[in-house]
Amino acid sequence: MPESKNRRRSGRQVSRGQRAAASNVPIVRPQAKKANKLYVAASAIIAVLVIGGFAVGGVNFQRPPDTGSSSGEYVDGVGVQQELMPTGARGLNGHVQPQEVDYSTSPPTSGDHWDRPATCGFYEDGLPDEQIVHNLEHSNIVVSYNLSTEEEVDQLLDALSGIGLSDVWGVTRSYDQIPVGTVALAAWGVLDTMEGVDDQRIKTFFETYAGSNIGPENFIC
């Protein structure tokens, strides 16, 4: 007759020491408390490293891209240096209420301006001189174009899309105050005018002056 479960349970219990002695296997004492302490310590170290990594990554993510020229000075051969216009005569820090301002060049490279700069981007309908001069003050690059065909405009778009700096430092606008077929690159106190679209020339101008402290201030747009 099979032995019942209750009867099996009521049998004589053998201590761990007796079982170990019978099998000649040494007793291994559990290290649970020590292991738990090591686990907690390791977890804390990993958590600190992970949080620190995110913090550092966050700072790097917010930092504007490095630029080719950090001196904030005109580089001979990259554009033509222009005489700076006086600013601040009619408003605080050169900021004036929305009104027309007479500039010494077309497009302008310095002077009084409106108090709100343009956001980085491509403006097929154009932007006022008085607004983009504020971008120049921030060491942004302003690309003004008067191109006669869609193919030429697409070529300009392609050239700018290959320049990472243009995404955070560049404002591009259509501009009928320059001859047809012309592209003009402006930084604070620097102007480069070309016929058609010269990819390498545009790239060099951005790498030299975008965010380089060429303007009185330095802000991505």
C-alpha positions as CSV (number, residue, x, y, z in Angstrom):
1,M,0.0,0.0,0.0
2,P,1.5,3.4,-1.0
3,E,2.7,5.6,1.8
4,S,0.5,8.6,2.3
5,K,1.8,12.2,1.9
6,N,1.1,12.8,5.6
7,R,3.1,9.9,6.6
8,R,6.1,10.9,4.4
9,R,6.0,14.4,6.0
10,S,5.9,13.0,9.5
11,G,9.1,11.1,9.0
12,R,12.3,11.9,11.0
13,Q,13.9,15.1,9.7
14,V,17.6,15.1,9.1
15,S,19.6,18.2,9.9
16,R,21.8,19.9,7.3
17,G,24.9,18.9,9.2
18,Q,23.9,15.3,9.3
19,R,23.2,15.3,5.5
20,A,26.4,17.0,4.7
21,A,28.4,14.6,6.9
22,A,26.8,11.6,5.3
23,S,27.7,12.7,1.9
24,N,31.2,14.1,2.8
25,V,30.2,17.4,1.2
26,P,31.5,20.4,3.2
27,I,28.9,22.8,4.4
28,V,28.9,26.1,2.4
29,R,27.7,29.1,4.5
30,P,25.5,31.5,2.5
31,Q,27.0,34.9,1.8
32,A,23.7,36.7,1.2
33,K,24.3,39.7,3.4
34,K,27.7,40.4,2.0
35,A,26.6,39.8,-1.6
36,N,23.6,42.2,-1.1
37,K,26.0,44.9,0.2
38,L,28.2,44.5,-2.9
39,Y,25.2,44.6,-5.2
40,V,23.9,47.8,-3.7
41,A,27.3,49.4,-3.9
42,A,27.8,48.4,-7.6
43,S,24.3,49.6,-8.5
44,A,24.9,53.0,-6.9
45,I,28.2,53.4,-8.9
46,I,26.5,52.4,-12.1
47,A,23.6,54.8,-11.4
48,V,26.1,57.7,-10.8
49,L,27.9,56.9,-14.1
50,V,24.7,56.7,-16.1
51,I,23.3,60.0,-14.7
52,G,26.7,61.7,-15.2
53,G,26.8,60.4,-18.8
54,F,23.3,61.9,-19.5
55,A,24.3,65.2,-18.0
56,V,27.5,65.5,-20.1
57,G,25.5,64.4,-23.1
58,G,22.9,67.1,-22.4
59,V,25.6,69.8,-22.3
60,N,27.1,68.6,-25.5
61,F,23.8,68.5,-27.2
62,Q,23.0,72.1,-26.3
63,R,26.4,73.4,-27.4
64,P,26.5,75.0,-30.9
65,P,28.6,73.4,-33.5
66,D,32.3,74.2,-33.6
67,T,33.2,76.8,-36.3
68,G,36.2,77.4,-38.5
69,S,37.2,80.7,-37.2
70,S,37.1,81.6,-33.5
71,S,39.1,84.8,-33.7
72,G,36.2,87.0,-34.7
73,E,38.3,88.8,-37.2
74,Y,38.1,89.2,-41.0
75,V,40.1,86.5,-42.8
76,D,41.9,87.8,-45.9
77,G,40.5,86.3,-49.1
78,V,37.2,85.2,-47.7
79,G,34.8,88.0,-48.7
80,V,35.5,91.7,-48.7
81,Q,35.8,93.6,-45.4
82,Q,33.3,96.5,-45.1
83,E,33.5,99.6,-43.0
84,L,31.2,99.2,-40.0
85,M,28.3,101.6,-39.6
86,P,27.8,103.3,-36.3
87,T,25.1,101.7,-34.1
88,G,23.1,102.8,-31.1
89,A,22.7,106.5,-32.2
90,R,19.0,106.1,-32.5
91,G,18.2,103.2,-30.1
92,L,19.5,101.1,-27.3
93,N,22.2,98.7,-28.6
94,G,21.4,99.7,-32.1
95,H,17.8,98.5,-31.8
96,V,15.2,100.7,-33.4
97,Q,11.5,100.5,-33.7
98,P,10.2,99.1,-37.0
99,Q,11.3,101.7,-39.5
100,E,13.5,102.0,-42.5
101,V,17.2,102.3,-42.0
102,D,19.7,103.6,-44.7
103,Y,22.6,101.2,-45.1
104,S,26.0,101.8,-46.8
105,T,25.9,98.5,-48.7
106,S,23.3,96.3,-50.4
107,P,22.9,93.9,-48.8
108,P,23.9,95.5,-45.5
109,T,26.6,94.1,-43.2
110,S,26.2,96.3,-40.1
111,G,24.2,99.2,-38.7
112,D,21.0,99.9,-36.6
113,H,18.3,97.2,-36.8
114,W,15.0,96.0,-35.5
115,D,15.0,94.3,-32.1
116,R,13.9,90.8,-33.3
117,P,16.2,88.7,-35.5
118,A,14.9,86.2,-38.0
119,T,14.8,82.5,-37.2
120,C,17.2,80.3,-39.2
121,G,15.7,79.1,-42.5
122,F,15.0,79.7,-46.1
123,Y,12.7,82.6,-47.0
124,E,11.6,82.6,-50.6
125,D,9.5,85.7,-49.9
126,G,12.4,87.7,-48.5
127,L,13.1,89.5,-45.2
128,P,13.7,93.2,-44.4
129,D,17.2,94.4,-44.2
130,E,16.5,95.9,-40.8
131,Q,15.7,92.4,-39.5
132,I,18.6,90.4,-40.9
133,V,21.1,93.0,-39.7
134,H,20.2,91.8,-36.2
135,N,21.2,88.3,-37.3
136,L,24.5,89.6,-38.5
137,E,25.0,91.2,-35.1
138,H,24.6,87.7,-33.6
139,S,27.4,86.4,-35.9
140,N,24.9,84.6,-38.2
141,I,25.4,84.4,-41.9
142,V,22.8,85.9,-44.2
143,V,22.6,84.6,-47.7
144,S,20.7,86.9,-50.1
145,Y,19.9,85.7,-53.6
146,N,18.3,87.0,-56.8
147,L,18.2,84.0,-59.0
148,S,16.1,83.8,-62.2
149,T,15.3,80.1,-62.4
150,E,13.9,77.4,-60.1
151,E,16.9,75.3,-61.0
152,E,19.3,77.9,-59.6
153,V,17.3,78.2,-56.4
154,D,17.3,74.4,-56.1
155,Q,21.1,74.5,-56.6
156,L,21.4,77.0,-53.8
157,L,19.2,74.9,-51.5
158,D,21.4,71.8,-52.3
159,A,24.6,73.8,-51.5
160,L,23.2,74.9,-48.1
161,S,21.9,71.5,-47.2
162,G,25.5,70.2,-47.4
163,I,26.6,72.8,-44.8
164,G,25.6,71.7,-41.3
165,L,26.4,75.2,-40.0
166,S,23.6,76.7,-42.1
167,D,21.0,75.0,-40.0
168,V,21.8,76.9,-36.8
169,W,23.7,79.9,-38.1
170,G,22.2,80.7,-41.5
171,V,19.4,82.9,-42.8
172,T,18.7,82.7,-46.6
173,R,16.3,85.1,-48.3
174,S,15.3,86.2,-51.8
175,Y,16.5,89.8,-52.4
176,D,15.8,92.0,-55.4
177,Q,18.2,94.7,-54.5
178,I,21.1,92.9,-56.1
179,P,21.6,92.1,-59.8
180,V,19.7,89.1,-61.3
181,G,21.8,85.9,-61.1
182,T,23.6,87.0,-58.0
183,V,24.2,85.4,-54.6
184,A,25.5,87.6,-51.7
185,L,26.9,86.3,-48.5
186,A,27.0,88.6,-45.5
187,A,28.6,88.4,-42.1
188,W,29.1,91.4,-39.7
189,G,31.4,93.7,-41.6
190,V,32.1,91.2,-44.4
191,L,30.4,90.8,-47.9
192,D,31.0,88.3,-50.6
193,T,29.1,88.6,-53.9
194,M,29.1,86.0,-56.6
195,E,27.4,85.2,-59.9
196,G,25.4,82.0,-59.6
197,V,25.9,79.4,-56.9
198,D,29.5,78.5,-55.9
199,D,29.1,75.6,-53.5
200,Q,32.7,75.7,-52.2
201,R,32.8,79.4,-51.8
202,I,29.6,79.4,-49.8
203,K,30.9,76.6,-47.6
204,T,34.2,78.4,-46.9
205,F,32.3,81.6,-45.9
206,F,30.2,79.7,-43.4
207,E,33.1,77.8,-42.0
208,T,35.1,81.0,-41.6
209,Y,32.5,83.3,-40.1
210,A,29.4,81.4,-38.8
211,G,29.3,81.8,-35.0
212,S,32.9,83.1,-35.0
213,N,32.3,86.2,-32.9
214,I,32.7,88.3,-36.0
215,G,29.6,90.1,-34.8
216,P,29.3,92.0,-31.4
217,E,27.2,89.0,-30.1
218,N,27.1,85.3,-30.7
219,F,23.8,83.5,-30.7
220,I,22.4,80.7,-32.9
221,C,19.3,81.8,-34.7
